[in-house]
């Protein structure tokens, strides 16, 4: 347990269920998390219920998730998290500090960051990386070395830079209006079908059917190697049937819906592109487009357009009351942004990806 004046950093207890006697801190952490995201973005598209978030905090074979709640005079005002991948030889730690805005400017974040560096060193992690949304603002800008995109030099950016971080990448948060016309999506899908005659669309809902597990696992493993990453560091991940099962259970165990739309190469049966769409138990909330990838050997056949458009068209029947889909893409990922823009995704926010390498 760490304290600064009247501030306590208390290790988060992960309960068996959100109704368990020991669940109070977890449930309150989720409530405050949702408030913080609304303070940052001005909307509730990032909201999640405590029972839906709980599986993401349970022990995993693939990463260690360490977490604390930030408490002031008995009131929970934020959270701290450090994720440590378990890939052999990993030197990376991913972290977050999230505080209610009215607690900013008092040194709480810097004290929380001291905890993060100490934990990273204890686990022999020297590459620290974190993501933060930077709402639109006037004034000076910060650009990454890629030359793609920029963010305002706001309070959060100054925090990162003060603690020795460099902005490595800008991600665009985009939204697609599910209540509008799908004529453009249908037109693009027809064009994609015409350009990909050797491929067919296959779809499933989690849990992944046995016949698609191997191909889906291979494609998920390529997300850590093939997606534009600027100078960020990601361990190459190994995915197999067990990892797919754990991944799927994060959704199915709490009633969330995960739909995968994939392209299958007809001559070989190989899965070579995929798109994921997710919604929570509340089917009126925003939908989320998560991973999308076209395997390198199969690029150039409009497969990204194929799986995105096919997924969106079918999604109208899955979640007809959901008003929009939100997604994230690196600003230098021009091929995927071209697809999104043609479909009708519009930018609504930007995130900075920050990195620091600790001295030995």
C-alpha positions as CSV (number, residue, x, y, z in Angstrom):
1,X,0.0,0.0,0.0
2,X,1.3,3.4,-1.0
3,X,0.1,6.8,0.3
4,X,0.8,10.5,-0.5
5,X,-0.7,12.8,2.2
6,X,-4.3,11.7,2.2
7,X,-4.1,9.7,-1.1
8,X,-4.0,5.9,-1.0
9,X,-3.0,3.6,-3.9
10,X,-4.8,0.4,-2.9
11,X,-4.3,-2.9,-4.7
12,X,-7.5,-3.7,-6.6
13,X,-9.3,-6.8,-5.3
14,X,-10.7,-8.8,-8.3
15,X,-13.8,-10.5,-7.0
16,X,-15.3,-13.8,-8.2
17,X,-18.5,-11.9,-9.2
18,X,-19.7,-8.3,-9.0
19,X,-22.2,-9.4,-6.3
20,X,-19.5,-10.8,-4.0
21,X,-18.9,-9.1,-0.6
22,X,-15.3,-8.1,-1.7
23,X,-16.5,-6.5,-5.0
24,X,-17.1,-3.0,-3.7
25,X,-13.8,-1.5,-4.9
26,X,-14.1,-3.2,-8.3
27,X,-17.7,-2.0,-8.9
28,X,-16.8,1.5,-7.9
29,X,-13.6,1.5,-10.0
30,X,-15.7,0.7,-13.1
31,X,-18.2,3.5,-12.2
32,X,-15.4,6.0,-11.9
33,X,-13.7,4.7,-15.0
34,X,-16.9,5.4,-17.0
35,X,-17.2,8.9,-15.5
36,X,-13.5,9.6,-16.5
37,X,-14.0,8.5,-20.0
38,X,-17.1,10.7,-20.3
39,X,-15.1,13.7,-18.9
40,X,-12.4,13.1,-21.6
41,X,-14.6,12.4,-24.6
42,X,-18.0,14.0,-23.8
43,X,-19.9,10.8,-24.6
44,X,-20.6,7.3,-23.2
45,X,-19.4,5.2,-26.1
46,X,-16.6,3.8,-23.9
47,X,-18.9,2.8,-21.0
48,X,-18.9,-0.8,-19.8
49,X,-20.7,-2.5,-17.0
50,X,-18.8,-4.0,-14.1
51,X,-19.7,-7.6,-14.9
52,X,-18.7,-7.1,-18.5
53,X,-15.3,-5.7,-17.6
54,X,-14.6,-8.3,-14.8
55,X,-13.3,-11.1,-17.1
56,X,-10.6,-8.8,-18.4
57,X,-9.1,-8.7,-14.8
58,X,-9.1,-12.4,-14.1
59,X,-5.8,-14.3,-14.2
60,X,-4.5,-15.0,-17.7
61,X,-1.8,-17.3,-19.1
62,X,-0.8,-14.6,-21.5
63,X,-0.3,-11.5,-19.4
64,X,-0.2,-10.3,-15.8
65,X,-2.6,-7.4,-15.1
66,X,-1.7,-5.4,-12.0
67,X,-4.1,-2.7,-10.8
68,X,-4.7,-0.2,-8.0
69,X,-7.5,2.1,-7.1
70,X,-6.7,5.7,-6.1
71,X,-8.6,6.7,-3.0
72,X,-8.8,10.1,-1.3
73,X,-10.5,10.4,2.1
74,X,-12.4,7.1,1.4
75,X,-13.6,8.3,-2.0
76,X,-12.3,6.4,-5.1
77,X,-11.1,9.0,-7.6
78,X,-9.2,7.0,-10.2
79,X,-7.3,3.8,-11.1
80,X,-3.8,2.7,-12.0
81,X,-2.9,-0.3,-14.2
82,X,0.1,-2.1,-15.5
83,X,-0.1,-5.0,-18.0
84,X,2.9,-7.3,-18.4
85,X,2.9,-9.6,-21.4
86,X,4.2,-13.1,-20.7
87,X,5.9,-13.6,-24.0
88,X,9.4,-15.0,-23.4
89,X,12.0,-12.2,-23.1
90,X,9.4,-9.5,-23.1
91,X,10.7,-6.1,-22.0
92,X,7.4,-4.2,-22.4
93,X,5.0,-2.9,-19.9
94,X,1.7,-1.2,-20.8
95,X,0.2,1.2,-18.3
96,X,-2.5,3.7,-17.5
97,X,-3.3,6.3,-14.9
98,X,-6.9,7.6,-15.0
99,X,-8.0,10.3,-12.5
100,X,-11.1,12.4,-12.1
101,X,-10.4,15.9,-13.6
102,X,-11.0,17.7,-10.4
103,X,-8.0,15.8,-8.8
104,X,-5.5,17.0,-11.5
105,X,-2.7,19.4,-10.7
106,X,-1.9,18.1,-7.2
107,X,0.9,15.6,-7.9
108,X,-1.3,12.5,-7.6
109,X,-0.6,11.5,-11.2
110,X,3.2,11.9,-10.7
111,X,3.1,9.8,-7.5
112,X,1.1,7.1,-9.3
113,X,3.6,7.2,-12.1
114,X,6.4,6.6,-9.6
115,X,4.6,3.4,-8.7
116,X,4.4,2.4,-12.3
117,X,8.2,2.8,-12.9
118,X,9.0,0.9,-9.7
119,X,6.7,-2.0,-10.7
120,X,8.2,-2.1,-14.2
121,X,11.7,-2.3,-12.9
122,X,10.8,-5.0,-10.4
123,X,9.5,-7.1,-13.4
124,X,12.6,-6.2,-15.5
125,X,10.5,-4.2,-18.0
126,X,12.4,-1.3,-19.7
127,X,10.0,-0.3,-22.4
128,X,7.0,1.6,-21.1
129,X,4.1,2.4,-23.4
130,X,0.7,4.1,-22.8
131,X,-2.2,5.6,-24.8
132,X,-4.3,8.6,-24.1
133,X,-7.0,10.5,-25.8
134,X,-6.2,14.2,-26.5
135,X,-9.4,16.2,-27.0
136,X,-9.3,18.9,-29.7
137,X,-7.8,22.2,-28.5
138,X,-6.2,25.3,-29.9
139,X,-2.5,26.1,-29.4
140,X,0.8,24.3,-29.8
141,X,0.8,20.8,-31.4
142,X,2.9,17.7,-30.8
143,X,3.7,15.5,-33.9
144,X,5.2,12.0,-33.9
145,X,8.4,11.1,-35.9
146,X,6.2,9.3,-38.5
147,X,4.9,12.7,-39.6
148,X,1.3,11.4,-39.6
149,X,-1.1,13.3,-37.4
150,X,-0.6,15.4,-34.4
151,X,-2.2,16.2,-31.0
152,X,-2.6,19.3,-28.9
153,X,0.1,20.0,-26.3
154,X,-2.4,19.7,-23.6
155,X,-2.2,18.8,-19.9
156,X,-1.9,15.1,-20.6
157,X,0.8,15.6,-23.3
158,X,2.8,17.8,-20.9
159,X,2.5,15.1,-18.2
160,X,4.0,12.5,-20.5
161,X,6.8,14.7,-21.7
162,X,7.6,15.8,-18.2
163,X,8.2,12.2,-17.3
164,X,10.4,11.5,-20.2
165,X,8.0,10.1,-22.8
166,X,8.1,10.6,-26.6
167,X,5.0,10.7,-28.8
168,X,5.5,7.8,-31.2
169,X,2.2,7.5,-33.0
170,X,-1.2,9.2,-33.4
171,X,-4.3,7.0,-33.7
172,X,-7.6,8.3,-35.2
173,X,-10.8,7.4,-33.5
174,X,-13.6,7.3,-36.1
175,X,-17.3,6.6,-36.1
176,X,-19.8,5.2,-38.6
177,X,-23.4,6.2,-38.4
178,X,-25.5,3.0,-38.3
179,X,-28.8,5.0,-38.7
180,X,-27.9,6.4,-42.1
181,X,-27.9,5.0,-45.6
182,X,-26.0,1.8,-46.4
183,X,-26.0,2.4,-50.2
184,X,-22.3,3.3,-50.2
185,X,-21.4,0.2,-48.2
186,X,-23.4,-2.0,-50.6
187,X,-21.6,-0.4,-53.6
188,X,-18.2,-0.9,-52.1
189,X,-19.0,-4.5,-51.2
190,X,-20.0,-5.2,-54.8
191,X,-16.7,-3.7,-56.0
192,X,-14.7,-5.8,-53.5
193,X,-16.5,-9.0,-54.5
194,X,-15.6,-8.2,-58.2
195,X,-11.9,-7.7,-57.2
196,X,-11.7,-10.8,-55.1
197,X,-13.2,-13.7,-57.1
198,X,-10.8,-16.2,-55.5
199,X,-12.2,-15.4,-52.0
200,X,-15.4,-15.9,-50.1
201,X,-16.8,-14.3,-47.0
202,X,-17.3,-16.5,-43.9
203,X,-18.8,-15.2,-40.6
204,X,-19.2,-16.5,-37.1
205,X,-20.0,-15.4,-33.6
206,X,-17.8,-16.2,-30.6
207,X,-17.1,-18.9,-29.5
208,X,-15.2,-19.6,-32.7
209,X,-16.3,-22.8,-34.5
210,X,-13.6,-25.5,-34.6
211,X,-13.1,-25.3,-38.4
212,X,-12.0,-21.6,-38.1
213,X,-9.9,-21.8,-34.9
214,X,-6.5,-22.4,-36.5
215,X,-6.9,-19.8,-39.2
216,X,-8.3,-17.2,-36.8
217,X,-5.4,-17.9,-34.4
218,X,-2.9,-17.3,-37.1
219,X,-4.5,-14.0,-38.2
220,X,-4.7,-12.8,-34.6
221,X,-1.0,-13.6,-34.1
222,X,-0.2,-11.3,-37.1
223,X,-1.8,-8.3,-35.4
224,X,1.3,-8.0,-33.3
225,X,3.6,-8.0,-36.3
226,X,1.8,-6.7,-39.4
227,X,-0.1,-3.6,-38.1
228,X,1.7,-0.2,-38.4
229,X,3.4,0.4,-35.1
230,X,5.8,3.3,-35.7
231,X,8.6,3.0,-33.1
232,X,6.4,1.2,-30.6
233,X,7.4,-2.2,-29.4
234,X,5.2,-5.2,-29.4
235,X,6.1,-8.8,-28.7
236,X,5.3,-11.3,-31.4
237,X,2.3,-13.2,-30.0
238,X,1.6,-16.9,-30.3
239,X,-2.0,-17.8,-30.7
240,X,-3.5,-21.3,-30.5
241,X,-6.9,-22.9,-29.7
242,X,-6.5,-22.2,-26.0
243,X,-5.8,-18.6,-26.5
244,X,-8.7,-18.2,-28.9
245,X,-10.9,-19.9,-26.3
246,X,-9.8,-17.4,-23.6
247,X,-10.2,-14.5,-26.0
248,X,-13.8,-15.5,-26.9
249,X,-14.8,-16.1,-23.3
250,X,-14.0,-12.4,-22.5
251,X,-17.1,-11.7,-24.6
252,X,-19.4,-14.7,-24.2
253,X,-19.1,-15.1,-20.5
254,X,-20.9,-11.9,-19.9
255,X,-23.3,-11.8,-22.8
256,X,-21.3,-9.5,-25.1
257,X,-21.5,-10.3,-28.8
258,X,-18.4,-10.7,-31.0
259,X,-18.9,-11.2,-34.7
260,X,-16.0,-12.1,-36.9
261,X,-16.2,-11.6,-40.7
262,X,-13.4,-13.2,-42.6
263,X,-12.2,-13.7,-46.1
264,X,-11.3,-17.3,-47.1
265,X,-9.1,-18.1,-50.1
266,X,-11.2,-20.6,-52.1
267,X,-8.3,-22.5,-53.7
268,X,-6.5,-23.2,-50.4
269,X,-9.2,-22.7,-47.7
270,X,-6.9,-20.3,-45.9
271,X,-8.3,-17.5,-43.8
272,X,-6.5,-14.4,-44.9
273,X,-8.4,-11.3,-43.7
274,X,-10.8,-10.6,-40.8
275,X,-12.8,-7.9,-39.1
276,X,-14.4,-7.9,-35.6
277,X,-17.5,-6.2,-34.4
278,X,-18.5,-6.1,-30.8
279,X,-21.5,-4.9,-28.7
280,X,-22.3,-5.3,-25.0
281,X,-25.4,-6.7,-23.4
282,X,-27.1,-3.3,-23.9
283,X,-27.8,-3.4,-27.6
284,X,-28.6,0.3,-27.7
285,X,-25.0,1.3,-26.9
286,X,-22.3,2.0,-29.4
287,X,-20.8,-0.9,-31.3
288,X,-17.0,-1.3,-31.5
289,X,-15.0,-2.4,-34.5
290,X,-11.9,-4.0,-33.0
291,X,-9.2,-5.9,-34.9
292,X,-9.1,-5.7,-38.7
293,X,-6.2,-7.3,-40.7
294,X,-5.4,-8.5,-44.2
295,X,-2.5,-11.0,-44.1
296,X,0.4,-9.5,-46.1
297,X,0.5,-12.3,-48.7
298,X,-3.1,-11.6,-49.7
299,X,-3.1,-7.8,-49.9
300,X,-4.2,-6.0,-53.1
301,X,-7.5,-7.7,-53.6
302,X,-9.8,-5.3,-51.7
303,X,-10.1,-7.8,-48.8
304,X,-10.1,-5.1,-46.2
305,X,-13.1,-3.5,-47.9
306,X,-14.7,-6.9,-48.3
307,X,-14.7,-7.9,-44.6
308,X,-15.5,-4.4,-43.3
309,X,-18.5,-3.9,-45.6
310,X,-19.8,-7.4,-45.2
311,X,-19.6,-7.1,-41.4
312,X,-21.3,-3.8,-41.3
313,X,-24.2,-4.9,-43.5
314,X,-24.8,-8.0,-41.4
315,X,-24.5,-5.9,-38.2
316,X,-27.8,-4.2,-39.0
317,X,-29.6,-7.4,-38.1
318,X,-27.3,-8.2,-35.1
319,X,-27.7,-4.8,-33.3
320,X,-30.4,-2.7,-35.0
321,X,-30.7,-0.3,-32.1
322,X,-27.0,0.6,-32.0
323,X,-26.5,4.1,-33.4
324,X,-22.8,4.0,-34.4
325,X,-19.7,1.9,-34.7
326,X,-16.4,3.3,-33.4
327,X,-12.9,2.2,-34.4
328,X,-9.2,3.2,-34.1
329,X,-6.5,3.3,-36.8
330,X,-2.9,4.6,-36.8
331,X,-2.7,7.8,-38.8
332,X,0.0,6.3,-41.0
333,X,-2.2,3.3,-41.9
334,X,-3.4,5.1,-45.0
335,X,-4.8,1.9,-46.7
336,X,-7.1,1.2,-43.8
337,X,-8.1,4.9,-43.4
338,X,-8.9,5.0,-47.1
339,X,-11.3,2.1,-46.7
340,X,-12.9,3.7,-43.6
341,X,-13.3,7.1,-45.2
342,X,-14.9,5.5,-48.3
343,X,-17.3,3.6,-46.2
344,X,-18.3,6.7,-44.3
345,X,-16.3,6.6,-41.0
346,X,-15.6,10.2,-39.8
347,X,-12.9,11.2,-37.3
348,X,-14.2,12.1,-33.8
349,X,-11.0,12.1,-31.6
350,X,-7.3,11.3,-31.6
351,X,-5.1,9.3,-29.3
352,X,-1.4,9.6,-28.6
353,X,0.8,6.5,-28.2
354,X,3.6,7.4,-25.8
355,X,6.9,5.5,-25.1
356,X,9.8,5.7,-22.7
357,X,12.8,3.4,-22.4
358,X,14.1,3.2,-18.9
359,X,17.8,3.4,-18.1
360,X,19.4,0.1,-16.9
